[in-house]
Amino acid sequence: MTIPAGTLLYRVHSIAESPETMLYASFRLQTALVEELLPGLPFGNDGRRHVPERVLRGKVLTTLRVLRDLTVLQVQTPPTGPGQCDGFVWQSELDTPHRTLALHVPGAVIEAAGPRIELDDAGDHRVISEMLEPYRVEVPRPDDAPLVFVNYRSGDDTEVVDKLDTELRARLGDAAVFRDRRSMTPGQRFPELLRDMASRSKVLLVVVGPRWERARTDPDWTGAEIALAFQHRRHVVPLLVGQRLRLDPADLADDVKRLADLQYLSLRENYTLNDVATVVDELIVRVPLLKR
């Protein structure tokens, strides 16, 4: 079978995926979605399949364009290894009679074509729900959690926190950035709010200044927020401020020791506003979850 150059394909994949030797895609948006989301998902008592929020987290639906004519082999079931062709095509078991396919060396034969749809984005929820409604699939509405939670210790360098908060909000919007003193309203129960935001924000930015270890309090809210982010598999980014060494695991509680192993950003001593803007640029560029 030949797939002509210019054909559009659709695939669902993780934003932070590892390189693949085979690229799985479909000829229809809906087929790409059901192939990724529905395997092993049972019907509930209401006669509908309910997709867990964790399945959507960090995944996107992208449109691809074929760059040259491709020769693919029609098979009965998904392949288990490479063949002497550009790929394989077979009938989807979840979206009969439509087909899905796998391609070899995808970087040489396809290119991105059009904007991507983020499965865990509140703005794209309606589109995904409408496409899956004929399949009796219920997609959870993404929450309105911030993109960035600014984590710091109040006895450390709070001036840099103020500047980071201002720059992040200028770039991402007020609602996209959580900083405790600014984001909480008088009368709110802060323990519940801090736990909720730390566990749901997409990125936890841990600001580590020169007095970070000495500024630890009891209870250690900063450490609890970091532990929650790890527990909920959020993206944690340490930011080292001034002339300080990397964190020592021996100085950290067991549930946050992995913080010392993470790749970090740095902000020099005697930083300027331009330096703050540069580190925010670097954060947004290097963390795909923050690209809008």
Secondary structure, 3 states (H helix, E strand, C coil): CEECCCCEEEEEEECCCCCCCEEEEECCHHHHHHHHHCCCCCECCCCCEECCHHHHCCEEEEEEEECCCEEEEECCCCCCCCCCCCEEEEECCCCCCCEEEEEECHHHCEEECCCCEECCCHHHHHHHHHHHHHHCEECCCCCCCCCEEEECCCCCCHHHHHHHHHHHHHHHCHHHEECHHHHCCCCCCHHHHHHHHHHHCCEEEEEECCCCCCCCCCCCHHHHHHHHHHHCCCEEEEEEECCCCCCCHHHCCHHHHHHHHCCCEEECCCCCHHHHHHHHHHHHHHCHHHCC
